């Protein structure tokens, strides 16, 4: 636990200088982007981060503030460069220590001071922050708090009963959100004397956590993102801005076939969730894409999750932006499956991800099924450290010398298998899947690919294909090769 040096800062005048002189802290550069990568100064910035949503909550109470100190200390020890945490806490009960806002235009100073403390500690330990500005869900207020305020304050005037969708469409509610954004960005930290919008230790802001508008046109959420991103950037041009979304879509043609790669999980790409990753990522003032992954909850095989990562990265590449797996958690066979995913992540341009969720050992009574820490999960922490070391060594190989179609693995397989291929130069590639009679079943890959090694993660956890022998063929320029694979159900 860090504290001030009492000898050095004995006199009150010097204490004031310490608190109100930003140059006490070494980092002065804002994280930026260039093409598909993050940069700090002139150097590429890639990282593994932790989701630690509860920091402001813990900082608001003097009896739990030590948890905030400990989290940053542990993060620094592990090599964690980024922590994603909530930058909101709305509650109509203004007596709660951690409440930041208790009415649309009324704020509680104690709650804001708690967020100040989180940023102060992040700066002290040189751990960057992703600050999320609101929640789609009820935790810590979220959209439901806005709707409660609307039904209490607006309904007597309008006669309307407000619902979730109104958060994205009603002008009064949108103005409440903008007022919060303006308040936070212009907030002057009591510990550092810097306004949030001028604070380099903040990696980025997210507009809202996992926005969804189930059953409504996806253009509603995209329009909300555009309006709020324009407003954010009119105040703060220093920080990166992301949506904070899961990655659902309506543009299924941009993704690998959901039957052959996603276990027929149509909910991911049928627009029912009311949001479009492609549309949101295309917005000019969204600086990078952020998407989430919970393969156990979605009943994914691990390899299907790898396809989810690669598809979202490829889509974001088309917009010449970085892609970040901004929230990611596993439940089953964590050691085995995190290893699989980390290899895929290290082969993306940003090589970065944020794992959900680090839970301080004294808070295990509120643990969800994704929670981990050094006491309960020492082997997992060691795996994270190994992954960070590999990131630091930058072991990803991008140069190749020939064309190769590898044998799928495992083979025989059920229900998932990997097809890997290598290109010596940029080529138009087509990979086709045939049955034992030579009949075309599916084109599983097509498009122009640069020189390098690629993997396809096929998942047949559905009834489309029966057990038997199948063939896959690659065409890349003049290179053509076919290999056999066996599906056993």
Buried (B, 14 or more C-beta within 10 A) or exposed (E): EEEEEEEEBEEEEEBEEBBBEBEEBEEEEBBBBEEBBBBBEEEBBBBBBBBBBBBBBBBBBEEBBBBBBBBBBBBBEBBBBBBBBBBBBBBBEBEBBBBBBBEBEEBBEBBBBBBBBBBBBBBBBBBBBBBBBBBBEEBBBBBBBBBBBBBEBBEEEEEEEBEBBBBBBBEBBBEBBBBBBBBBBEBEBBBBEBBBBBBBBBBBBBBBBBBBBEEBBBBBBBBBBBBBBEBBBEBBEBBBBBBBBBBBBBBBEBBBBBBBBBBBBEEBBEBBBBBBBBBBBBBEBBBBBBBBBBBBEBEBBBBBBBBBBBBBBBBBBEBEBBBBBBBBBBEEEBEEBBBBBBBBBBBBBBBBBBBBBBBBEEBEEEEEEBBBBBEEBEEBBEBBBEBBEBBEEEEBEEEBEEBBBBEBEEBEBEBBBBBBBBBBEEBEBBBBBBBEEEEEBBEBBEEEBEBBBBBBBBBBBBEEBEEEEBBBBBBBEEBEBEBEBBBEE
